[in-house]
Structure formats: C-alpha cells, structure tokens
Amino acid sequence: MAASYYCTKMGLKVLGIERFNDTGSIGTSSYGFTRIWRMCHPDLKYNQMQQEAIDIFKEIEERTKK
C-alpha cells in the first residue's frame, strides 16, 4: 500500500487489487480500523523501521481522511 501511495504522489496511476474478499482478516493485526504496532525488537533498526511505518500510515490517513 505504501508503494502505491508514493507512486500516486509522483503522479503515476495505480490500481490496487486485493486477493481476498475480506481484506486482512486472516492472521493479521491490521484488520479494519485497528492496527497493532510492536516496537520491542532487540535490534533497534527494526524499531526505527516500525516508527517510519507509523509515520507513513499517519500521513496516508491525513491525506485520505480515513
């Protein structure tokens, strides 16, 4: 989703296709309006990447008003 978002920011046309009827419902912590962020990895670079992902999601939510 982030790749699609940034492609549209660059002016490209993007088509997203979901494989399942009920998106994200099978074995995920990011279903519907909820999202679980785990930032307790012993390798700090993973925690930093997670924080960057949170910032990206916040930006997308602000721009799409979701």
VOMARSE-998471 format. One record per atom (N, C-alpha, C, CB): residue number from 1; residue in three letters; atom name; x, y, z. Coordinates in nm, 3 decimals. Last residue first. Glycine has a CB too. Layout:
BEGIN
{nr=NUM, rest=ALA, atom=CA, px=X, py=Y, pz=Z}
...
***
This chain:
BEGIN
{nr=66, rest=LYS, atom=N, px=-0.909, py=0.906, pz=0.649}
{nr=66, rest=LYS, atom=CA, px=-0.960, py=0.776, pz=0.695}
{nr=66, rest=LYS, atom=C, px=-0.929, py=0.758, pz=0.842}
{nr=66, rest=LYS, atom=CB, px=-0.901, py=0.660, pz=0.614}
{nr=65, rest=LYS, atom=N, px=-0.820, py=1.115, pz=0.482}
{nr=65, rest=LYS, atom=CA, px=-0.924, py=1.140, pz=0.583}
{nr=65, rest=LYS, atom=C, px=-0.988, py=1.012, pz=0.631}
{nr=65, rest=LYS, atom=CB, px=-1.032, py=1.233, pz=0.528}
{nr=64, rest=THR, atom=N, px=-0.605, py=1.100, pz=0.322}
{nr=64, rest=THR, atom=CA, px=-0.725, py=1.033, pz=0.273}
{nr=64, rest=THR, atom=C, px=-0.844, py=1.051, pz=0.369}
{nr=64, rest=THR, atom=CB, px=-0.696, py=0.884, pz=0.253}
{nr=63, rest=ARG, atom=N, px=-0.409, py=1.241, pz=0.459}
{nr=63, rest=ARG, atom=CA, px=-0.438, py=1.278, pz=0.321}
{nr=63, rest=ARG, atom=C, px=-0.567, py=1.218, pz=0.269}
{nr=63, rest=ARG, atom=CB, px=-0.324, py=1.236, pz=0.232}
{nr=62, rest=GLU, atom=N, px=-0.407, py=1.107, pz=0.708}
{nr=62, rest=GLU, atom=CA, px=-0.435, py=1.251, pz=0.700}
{nr=62, rest=GLU, atom=C, px=-0.478, py=1.291, pz=0.559}
{nr=62, rest=GLU, atom=CB, px=-0.311, py=1.332, pz=0.741}
{nr=61, rest=GLU, atom=N, px=-0.335, py=0.847, pz=0.630}
{nr=61, rest=GLU, atom=CA, px=-0.463, py=0.872, pz=0.694}
{nr=61, rest=GLU, atom=C, px=-0.503, py=1.020, pz=0.688}
{nr=61, rest=GLU, atom=CB, px=-0.460, py=0.824, pz=0.839}
{nr=60, rest=ILE, atom=N, px=-0.074, py=0.897, pz=0.534}
{nr=60, rest=ILE, atom=CA, px=-0.178, py=0.846, pz=0.444}
{nr=60, rest=ILE, atom=C, px=-0.317, py=0.873, pz=0.502}
{nr=60, rest=ILE, atom=CB, px=-0.159, py=0.694, pz=0.418}
{nr=59, rest=GLU, atom=N, px=0.050, py=0.980, pz=0.772}
{nr=59, rest=GLU, atom=CA, px=0.044, py=1.070, pz=0.656}
{nr=59, rest=GLU, atom=C, px=-0.066, py=1.027, pz=0.559}
{nr=59, rest=GLU, atom=CB, px=0.180, py=1.072, pz=0.583}
{nr=58, rest=LYS, atom=N, px=0.024, py=0.748, pz=0.926}
{nr=58, rest=LYS, atom=CA, px=-0.039, py=0.872, pz=0.971}
{nr=58, rest=LYS, atom=C, px=-0.053, py=0.970, pz=0.855}
{nr=58, rest=LYS, atom=CB, px=0.042, py=0.936, pz=1.085}
{nr=57, rest=PHE, atom=N, px=0.182, py=0.572, pz=0.773}
{nr=57, rest=PHE, atom=CA, px=0.038, py=0.547, pz=0.788}
{nr=57, rest=PHE, atom=C, px=-0.035, py=0.672, pz=0.832}
{nr=57, rest=PHE, atom=CB, px=0.014, py=0.434, pz=0.888}
{nr=56, rest=ILE, atom=N, px=0.433, py=0.696, pz=0.812}
{nr=56, rest=ILE, atom=CA, px=0.376, py=0.686, pz=0.677}
{nr=56, rest=ILE, atom=C, px=0.225, py=0.663, pz=0.685}
{nr=56, rest=ILE, atom=CB, px=0.444, py=0.571, pz=0.597}
{nr=55, rest=ASP, atom=N, px=0.468, py=0.663, pz=1.088}
{nr=55, rest=ASP, atom=CA, px=0.463, py=0.798, pz=1.031}
{nr=55, rest=ASP, atom=C, px=0.401, py=0.798, pz=0.892}
{nr=55, rest=ASP, atom=CB, px=0.604, py=0.857, pz=1.025}
{nr=54, rest=ILE, atom=N, px=0.480, py=0.383, pz=1.097}
{nr=54, rest=ILE, atom=CA, px=0.372, py=0.454, pz=1.167}
{nr=54, rest=ILE, atom=C, px=0.357, py=0.594, pz=1.110}
{nr=54, rest=ILE, atom=CB, px=0.401, py=0.461, pz=1.320}
{nr=53, rest=ALA, atom=N, px=0.717, py=0.342, pz=0.955}
{nr=53, rest=ALA, atom=CA, px=0.591, py=0.291, pz=0.901}
{nr=53, rest=ALA, atom=C, px=0.472, py=0.361, pz=0.967}
{nr=53, rest=ALA, atom=CB, px=0.581, py=0.138, pz=0.922}
{nr=52, rest=GLU, atom=N, px=0.899, py=0.456, pz=1.133}
{nr=52, rest=GLU, atom=CA, px=0.883, py=0.516, pz=1.000}
{nr=52, rest=GLU, atom=C, px=0.752, py=0.470, pz=0.937}
{nr=52, rest=GLU, atom=CB, px=1.002, py=0.479, pz=0.908}
{nr=51, rest=GLN, atom=N, px=0.872, py=0.270, pz=1.340}
{nr=51, rest=GLN, atom=CA, px=0.833, py=0.408, pz=1.363}
{nr=51, rest=GLN, atom=C, px=0.813, py=0.481, pz=1.231}
{nr=51, rest=GLN, atom=CB, px=0.939, py=0.481, pz=1.448}
{nr=50, rest=GLN, atom=N, px=0.978, py=0.044, pz=1.214}
{nr=50, rest=GLN, atom=CA, px=0.838, py=0.043, pz=1.257}
{nr=50, rest=GLN, atom=C, px=0.789, py=0.185, pz=1.280}
{nr=50, rest=GLN, atom=CB, px=0.821, py=-0.041, pz=1.385}
{nr=49, rest=MET, atom=N, px=1.242, py=0.122, pz=1.185}
{nr=49, rest=MET, atom=CA, px=1.161, py=0.100, pz=1.064}
{nr=49, rest=MET, atom=C, px=1.012, py=0.101, pz=1.099}
{nr=49, rest=MET, atom=CB, px=1.199, py=-0.034, pz=0.997}
{nr=48, rest=GLN, atom=N, px=1.311, py=0.127, pz=1.457}
{nr=48, rest=GLN, atom=CA, px=1.315, py=0.251, pz=1.379}
{nr=48, rest=GLN, atom=C, px=1.232, py=0.238, pz=1.251}
{nr=48, rest=GLN, atom=CB, px=1.461, py=0.287, pz=1.344}
{nr=47, rest=ASN, atom=N, px=1.288, py=-0.143, pz=1.517}
{nr=47, rest=ASN, atom=CA, px=1.202, py=-0.047, pz=1.586}
{nr=47, rest=ASN, atom=C, px=1.198, py=0.086, pz=1.511}
{nr=47, rest=ASN, atom=CB, px=1.249, py=-0.026, pz=1.730}
{nr=46, rest=TYR, atom=N, px=1.493, py=-0.238, pz=1.357}
{nr=46, rest=TYR, atom=CA, px=1.357, py=-0.280, pz=1.330}
{nr=46, rest=TYR, atom=C, px=1.256, py=-0.188, pz=1.398}
{nr=46, rest=TYR, atom=CB, px=1.335, py=-0.424, pz=1.375}
{nr=45, rest=LYS, atom=N, px=1.717, py=-0.126, pz=1.476}
{nr=45, rest=LYS, atom=CA, px=1.684, py=-0.082, pz=1.341}
{nr=45, rest=LYS, atom=C, px=1.541, py=-0.123, pz=1.304}
{nr=45, rest=LYS, atom=CB, px=1.784, py=-0.140, pz=1.239}
{nr=44, rest=LEU, atom=N, px=1.750, py=-0.252, pz=1.725}
{nr=44, rest=LEU, atom=CA, px=1.687, py=-0.121, pz=1.720}
{nr=44, rest=LEU, atom=C, px=1.649, py=-0.075, pz=1.579}
{nr=44, rest=LEU, atom=CB, px=1.778, py=-0.021, pz=1.781}
{nr=43, rest=ASP, atom=N, px=1.678, py=-0.567, pz=1.806}
{nr=43, rest=ASP, atom=CA, px=1.759, py=-0.494, pz=1.709}
{nr=43, rest=ASP, atom=C, px=1.690, py=-0.360, pz=1.681}
{nr=43, rest=ASP, atom=CB, px=1.778, py=-0.577, pz=1.575}
{nr=42, rest=PRO, atom=N, px=1.473, py=-0.656, pz=1.974}
{nr=42, rest=PRO, atom=CA, px=1.606, py=-0.630, pz=2.032}
{nr=42, rest=PRO, atom=C, px=1.701, py=-0.555, pz=1.937}
{nr=42, rest=PRO, atom=CB, px=1.671, py=-0.761, pz=2.072}
{nr=41, rest=HIS, atom=N, px=1.158, py=-0.496, pz=1.946}
{nr=41, rest=HIS, atom=CA, px=1.257, py=-0.584, pz=1.887}
{nr=41, rest=HIS, atom=C, px=1.394, py=-0.553, pz=1.946}
{nr=41, rest=HIS, atom=CB, px=1.260, py=-0.570, pz=1.732}
{nr=40, rest=CYS, atom=N, px=0.930, py=-0.363, pz=2.013}
{nr=40, rest=CYS, atom=CA, px=1.012, py=-0.416, pz=2.122}
{nr=40, rest=CYS, atom=C, px=1.118, py=-0.514, pz=2.070}
{nr=40, rest=CYS, atom=CB, px=0.922, py=-0.487, pz=2.226}
{nr=39, rest=MET, atom=N, px=0.692, py=-0.254, pz=1.898}
{nr=39, rest=MET, atom=CA, px=0.822, py=-0.187, pz=1.888}
{nr=39, rest=MET, atom=C, px=0.912, py=-0.232, pz=2.003}
{nr=39, rest=MET, atom=CB, px=0.804, py=-0.033, pz=1.891}
{nr=38, rest=ARG, atom=N, px=0.418, py=-0.324, pz=1.715}
{nr=38, rest=ARG, atom=CA, px=0.509, py=-0.385, pz=1.812}
{nr=38, rest=ARG, atom=C, px=0.648, py=-0.324, pz=1.795}
{nr=38, rest=ARG, atom=CB, px=0.513, py=-0.541, pz=1.795}
{nr=37, rest=TRP, atom=N, px=0.098, py=-0.214, pz=1.669}
{nr=37, rest=TRP, atom=CA, px=0.238, py=-0.181, pz=1.641}
{nr=37, rest=TRP, atom=C, px=0.323, py=-0.241, pz=1.752}
{nr=37, rest=TRP, atom=CB, px=0.260, py=-0.026, pz=1.629}
{nr=36, rest=ILE, atom=N, px=-0.199, py=-0.307, pz=1.523}
{nr=36, rest=ILE, atom=CA, px=-0.111, py=-0.329, pz=1.638}
{nr=36, rest=ILE, atom=C, px=0.032, py=-0.300, pz=1.594}
{nr=36, rest=ILE, atom=CB, px=-0.125, py=-0.476, pz=1.693}
{nr=35, rest=ARG, atom=N, px=-0.494, py=-0.148, pz=1.428}
{nr=35, rest=ARG, atom=CA, px=-0.358, py=-0.184, pz=1.387}
{nr=35, rest=ARG, atom=C, px=-0.274, py=-0.198, pz=1.513}
{nr=35, rest=ARG, atom=CB, px=-0.297, py=-0.077, pz=1.288}
{nr=34, rest=THR, atom=N, px=-0.828, py=-0.117, pz=1.302}
{nr=34, rest=THR, atom=CA, px=-0.731, py=-0.140, pz=1.409}
{nr=34, rest=THR, atom=C, px=-0.595, py=-0.176, pz=1.351}
{nr=34, rest=THR, atom=CB, px=-0.780, py=-0.252, pz=1.503}
{nr=33, rest=PHE, atom=N, px=-1.028, py=-0.109, pz=1.121}
{nr=33, rest=PHE, atom=CA, px=-0.979, py=0.020, pz=1.170}
{nr=33, rest=PHE, atom=C, px=-0.878, py=0.004, pz=1.282}
{nr=33, rest=PHE, atom=CB, px=-1.095, py=0.105, pz=1.218}
{nr=32, rest=GLY, atom=N, px=-0.939, py=-0.394, pz=0.942}
{nr=32, rest=GLY, atom=CA, px=-1.041, py=-0.292, pz=0.967}
{nr=32, rest=GLY, atom=C, px=-0.979, py=-0.161, pz=1.010}
{nr=32, rest=GLY, atom=CB, px=-1.139, py=-0.340, pz=1.072}
{nr=31, rest=TYR, atom=N, px=-0.640, py=-0.527, pz=1.071}
{nr=31, rest=TYR, atom=CA, px=-0.769, py=-0.551, pz=1.006}
{nr=31, rest=TYR, atom=C, px=-0.866, py=-0.440, pz=1.041}
{nr=31, rest=TYR, atom=CB, px=-0.826, py=-0.687, pz=1.046}
{nr=30, rest=SER, atom=N, px=-0.371, py=-0.608, pz=1.145}
{nr=30, rest=SER, atom=CA, px=-0.404, py=-0.481, pz=1.079}
{nr=30, rest=SER, atom=C, px=-0.533, py=-0.495, pz=1.001}
{nr=30, rest=SER, atom=CB, px=-0.289, py=-0.436, pz=0.985}
{nr=29, rest=SER, atom=N, px=-0.278, py=-0.843, pz=1.225}
{nr=29, rest=SER, atom=CA, px=-0.311, py=-0.750, pz=1.332}
{nr=29, rest=SER, atom=C, px=-0.352, py=-0.614, pz=1.275}
{nr=29, rest=SER, atom=CB, px=-0.191, py=-0.733, pz=1.428}
{nr=28, rest=THR, atom=N, px=-0.389, py=-1.150, pz=1.075}
{nr=28, rest=THR, atom=CA, px=-0.323, py=-1.021, pz=1.071}
{nr=28, rest=THR, atom=C, px=-0.364, py=-0.935, pz=1.189}
{nr=28, rest=THR, atom=CB, px=-0.354, py=-0.948, pz=0.940}
{nr=27, rest=GLY, atom=N, px=-0.522, py=-1.394, pz=0.995}
{nr=27, rest=GLY, atom=CA, px=-0.392, py=-1.392, pz=1.059}
{nr=27, rest=GLY, atom=C, px=-0.320, py=-1.258, pz=1.055}
{nr=27, rest=GLY, atom=CB, px=-0.307, py=-1.493, pz=0.996}
{nr=26, rest=ILE, atom=N, px=-0.739, py=-1.264, pz=0.776}
{nr=26, rest=ILE, atom=CA, px=-0.677, py=-1.392, pz=0.808}
{nr=26, rest=ILE, atom=C, px=-0.537, py=-1.370, pz=0.866}
{nr=26, rest=ILE, atom=CB, px=-0.671, py=-1.483, pz=0.682}
{nr=25, rest=SER, atom=N, px=-0.831, py=-1.012, pz=0.704}
{nr=25, rest=SER, atom=CA, px=-0.894, py=-1.079, pz=0.816}
{nr=25, rest=SER, atom=C, px=-0.823, py=-1.207, pz=0.859}
{nr=25, rest=SER, atom=CB, px=-1.036, py=-1.111, pz=0.782}
{nr=24, rest=GLY, atom=N, px=-0.747, py=-0.850, pz=0.489}
{nr=24, rest=GLY, atom=CA, px=-0.671, py=-0.851, pz=0.613}
{nr=24, rest=GLY, atom=C, px=-0.726, py=-0.934, pz=0.726}
{nr=24, rest=GLY, atom=CB, px=-0.658, py=-0.716, pz=0.660}
{nr=23, rest=THR, atom=N, px=-1.060, py=-0.817, pz=0.332}
{nr=23, rest=THR, atom=CA, px=-0.919, py=-0.780, pz=0.337}
{nr=23, rest=THR, atom=C, px=-0.861, py=-0.786, pz=0.478}
{nr=23, rest=THR, atom=CB, px=-0.901, py=-0.640, pz=0.282}
{nr=22, rest=ASP, atom=N, px=-1.247, py=-1.043, pz=0.208}
{nr=22, rest=ASP, atom=CA, px=-1.246, py=-0.972, pz=0.335}
{nr=22, rest=ASP, atom=C, px=-1.101, py=-0.936, pz=0.366}
{nr=22, rest=ASP, atom=CB, px=-1.310, py=-1.060, pz=0.450}
{nr=21, rest=ASN, atom=N, px=-1.171, py=-1.153, pz=-0.039}
{nr=21, rest=ASN, atom=CA, px=-1.293, py=-1.073, pz=-0.028}
{nr=21, rest=ASN, atom=C, px=-1.292, py=-0.986, pz=0.097}
{nr=21, rest=ASN, atom=CB, px=-1.416, py=-1.163, pz=-0.026}
{nr=20, rest=PHE, atom=N, px=-0.823, py=-1.132, pz=-0.141}
{nr=20, rest=PHE, atom=CA, px=-0.932, py=-1.190, pz=-0.064}
{nr=20, rest=PHE, atom=C, px=-1.052, py=-1.095, pz=-0.058}
{nr=20, rest=PHE, atom=CB, px=-0.884, py=-1.223, pz=0.078}
{nr=19, rest=ARG, atom=N, px=-0.652, py=-0.973, pz=-0.302}
{nr=19, rest=ARG, atom=CA, px=-0.667, py=-1.116, pz=-0.330}
{nr=19, rest=ARG, atom=C, px=-0.790, py=-1.176, pz=-0.261}
{nr=19, rest=ARG, atom=CB, px=-0.543, py=-1.191, pz=-0.285}
{nr=18, rest=GLU, atom=N, px=-0.705, py=-0.659, pz=-0.444}
{nr=18, rest=GLU, atom=CA, px=-0.700, py=-0.739, pz=-0.322}
{nr=18, rest=GLU, atom=C, px=-0.731, py=-0.884, pz=-0.356}
{nr=18, rest=GLU, atom=CB, px=-0.798, py=-0.685, pz=-0.217}
{nr=17, rest=ILE, atom=N, px=-0.527, py=-0.432, pz=-0.633}
{nr=17, rest=ILE, atom=CA, px=-0.616, py=-0.547, pz=-0.640}
{nr=17, rest=ILE, atom=C, px=-0.596, py=-0.631, pz=-0.515}
{nr=17, rest=ILE, atom=CB, px=-0.589, py=-0.632, pz=-0.769}
{nr=16, rest=GLY, atom=N, px=-0.494, py=-0.100, pz=-0.732}
{nr=16, rest=GLY, atom=CA, px=-0.469, py=-0.198, pz=-0.628}
{nr=16, rest=GLY, atom=C, px=-0.572, py=-0.310, pz=-0.637}
{nr=16, rest=GLY, atom=CB, px=-0.472, py=-0.133, pz=-0.489}
{nr=15, rest=LEU, atom=N, px=-0.343, py=0.090, pz=-0.970}
{nr=15, rest=LEU, atom=CA, px=-0.459, py=0.005, pz=-0.949}
{nr=15, rest=LEU, atom=C, px=-0.423, py=-0.099, pz=-0.844}
{nr=15, rest=LEU, atom=CB, px=-0.507, py=-0.062, pz=-1.082}
{nr=14, rest=VAL, atom=N, px=-0.231, py=0.418, pz=-1.032}
{nr=14, rest=VAL, atom=CA, px=-0.212, py=0.293, pz=-0.962}
{nr=14, rest=VAL, atom=C, px=-0.346, py=0.220, pz=-0.950}
{nr=14, rest=VAL, atom=CB, px=-0.150, py=0.317, pz=-0.823}
{nr=13, rest=LYS, atom=N, px=-0.048, py=0.654, pz=-1.215}
{nr=13, rest=LYS, atom=CA, px=-0.178, py=0.593, pz=-1.192}
{nr=13, rest=LYS, atom=C, px=-0.155, py=0.454, pz=-1.135}
{nr=13, rest=LYS, atom=CB, px=-0.263, py=0.587, pz=-1.323}
{nr=12, rest=LEU, atom=N, px=0.181, py=0.897, pz=-1.079}
{nr=12, rest=LEU, atom=CA, px=0.154, py=0.773, pz=-1.153}
{nr=12, rest=LEU, atom=C, px=0.012, py=0.724, pz=-1.121}
{nr=12, rest=LEU, atom=CB, px=0.258, py=0.665, pz=-1.119}
{nr=11, rest=GLY, atom=N, px=0.255, py=1.112, pz=-0.928}
{nr=11, rest=GLY, atom=CA, px=0.173, py=1.136, pz=-1.045}
{nr=11, rest=GLY, atom=C, px=0.142, py=1.013, pz=-1.128}
{nr=11, rest=GLY, atom=CB, px=0.240, py=1.235, pz=-1.130}
{nr=10, rest=MET, atom=N, px=0.379, py=1.066, pz=-0.694}
{nr=10, rest=MET, atom=CA, px=0.468, py=1.103, pz=-0.805}
{nr=10, rest=MET, atom=C, px=0.390, py=1.123, pz=-0.934}
{nr=10, rest=MET, atom=CB, px=0.575, py=0.995, pz=-0.825}
{nr=9, rest=LYS, atom=N, px=0.169, py=0.981, pz=-0.541}
{nr=9, rest=LYS, atom=CA, px=0.227, py=1.111, pz=-0.508}
{nr=9, rest=LYS, atom=C, px=0.318, py=1.161, pz=-0.620}
{nr=9, rest=LYS, atom=CB, px=0.304, py=1.103, pz=-0.375}
{nr=8, rest=THR, atom=N, px=0.139, py=0.728, pz=-0.648}
{nr=8, rest=THR, atom=CA, px=0.038, py=0.829, pz=-0.680}
{nr=8, rest=THR, atom=C, px=0.089, py=0.969, pz=-0.646}
{nr=8, rest=THR, atom=CB, px=-0.094, py=0.800, pz=-0.603}
{nr=7, rest=CYS, atom=N, px=0.367, py=0.610, pz=-0.533}
{nr=7, rest=CYS, atom=CA, px=0.356, py=0.618, pz=-0.679}
{nr=7, rest=CYS, atom=C, px=0.252, py=0.724, pz=-0.719}
{nr=7, rest=CYS, atom=CB, px=0.317, py=0.481, pz=-0.739}
{nr=6, rest=TYR, atom=N, px=0.299, py=0.618, pz=-0.262}
{nr=6, rest=TYR, atom=CA, px=0.408, py=0.702, pz=-0.311}
{nr=6, rest=TYR, atom=C, px=0.409, py=0.713, pz=-0.463}
{nr=6, rest=TYR, atom=CB, px=0.540, py=0.649, pz=-0.264}
{nr=5, rest=TYR, atom=N, px=0.084, py=0.432, pz=-0.264}
{nr=5, rest=TYR, atom=CA, px=0.067, py=0.569, pz=-0.217}
{nr=5, rest=TYR, atom=C, px=0.175, py=0.661, pz=-0.274}
{nr=5, rest=TYR, atom=CB, px=0.068, py=0.574, pz=-0.064}
{nr=4, rest=SER, atom=N, px=0.208, py=0.197, pz=-0.346}
{nr=4, rest=SER, atom=CA, px=0.100, py=0.256, pz=-0.426}
{nr=4, rest=SER, atom=C, px=0.081, py=0.403, pz=-0.391}
{nr=4, rest=SER, atom=CB, px=-0.032, py=0.178, pz=-0.405}
{nr=3, rest=ALA, atom=N, px=0.380, py=0.160, pz=-0.130}
{nr=3, rest=ALA, atom=CA, px=0.435, py=0.179, pz=-0.265}
{nr=3, rest=ALA, atom=C, px=0.331, py=0.243, pz=-0.356}
{nr=3, rest=ALA, atom=CB, px=0.482, py=0.043, pz=-0.324}
{nr=2, rest=ALA, atom=N, px=0.195, py=0.121, pz=0.074}
{nr=2, rest=ALA, atom=CA, px=0.281, py=0.237, pz=0.079}
{nr=2, rest=ALA, atom=C, px=0.341, py=0.264, pz=-0.059}
{nr=2, rest=ALA, atom=CB, px=0.392, py=0.218, pz=0.183}
{nr=1, rest=MET, atom=N, px=0.081, py=-0.118, pz=0.000}
{nr=1, rest=MET, atom=CA, px=0.000, py=0.000, pz=0.000}
{nr=1, rest=MET, atom=C, px=0.086, py=0.126, pz=0.000}
{nr=1, rest=MET, atom=CB, px=-0.093, py=-0.001, pz=0.119}
***
